[in-house]
């Protein structure tokens, strides 16, 4: 995922869950996403959202620890664009 690439419906659902403060993520080079306490079914998309700068940990933690996930400015912009459409 990079600039100019359309996000899938699943990726957008993940962003909405993060925005609703229902998600936590592990702190690692490939962070896993957990929504409502359950591991996200598509960790490849979760990794891509983090790598592409749409989501990030809300705070620092030790490697492997879990913290709240938050949207970056890019993640917020992606949600605003689709809300208008």
HELIX and SHEET records of a PDB file:
HELIX    1   1 UNK A    9  UNK A   19  1                                  11    
HELIX    2   2 UNK A   43  UNK A   51  1                                   9    
HELIX    3   3 UNK A   73  UNK A   84  1                                  12    
SHEET    1   A 5 UNK A  38  UNK A  39  0                                        
SHEET    2   A 5 UNK A  33  UNK A  35 -1                                        
SHEET    3   A 5 UNK A  23  UNK A  26 -1                                        
SHEET    4   A 5 UNK A  66  UNK A  71 -1                                        
SHEET    5   A 5 UNK A  55  UNK A  57 -1                                        
END                                                                             
